[in-house]
Amino acid sequence: MIWALSDNEPAVGFYRALGGKAVARSSERFGTRTLDKVAFAWSR
């Protein structure tokens, strides 16, 4: 599993192109900003 910031379209597109499926969503605080993130996983 790997996490990417939801707004990071190049990373999200890359993991989807590799067959990753979004399996979880969350948010994380970076300084004064809270950013959404998505977890990608691959089946075996």
C-alpha positions in Angstrom: 0.0 0.0 0.0 1.1 3.5 -0.7 -0.3 6.9 0.1 -0.5 10.0 -2.2 -1.9 13.4 -1.7 -5.3 13.5 -3.5 -4.4 16.7 -5.3 -1.1 15.3 -6.7 -2.6 14.3 -10.0 0.7 13.0 -11.5 1.2 10.6 -8.5 -2.5 9.5 -8.4 -2.4 8.8 -12.2 0.8 6.9 -11.9 -0.4 4.6 -9.2 -3.7 4.0 -11.1 -1.8 3.3 -14.3 0.2 0.6 -12.4 -3.1 -1.0 -11.4 -3.5 0.4 -7.9 -7.0 0.7 -6.5 -8.0 3.4 -4.0 -8.7 1.6 -0.8 -8.7 4.3 1.9 -8.9 8.1 2.3 -7.7 10.3 5.1 -6.2 13.7 5.7 -2.9 14.9 7.2 -1.8 18.2 8.6 1.3 19.9 7.1 2.1 23.0 9.1 -1.1 25.1 9.0 -2.7 23.1 6.1 -4.7 20.0 6.1 -4.5 18.0 2.9 -6.5 15.0 1.7 -4.7 11.8 0.9 -5.6 8.5 -0.7 -4.2 5.0 -0.2 -3.6 2.7 -3.2 -3.2 -1.1 -3.0 -2.6 -3.9 -5.4 -4.0 -7.4 -5.3 -1.6 -10.3 -5.3 
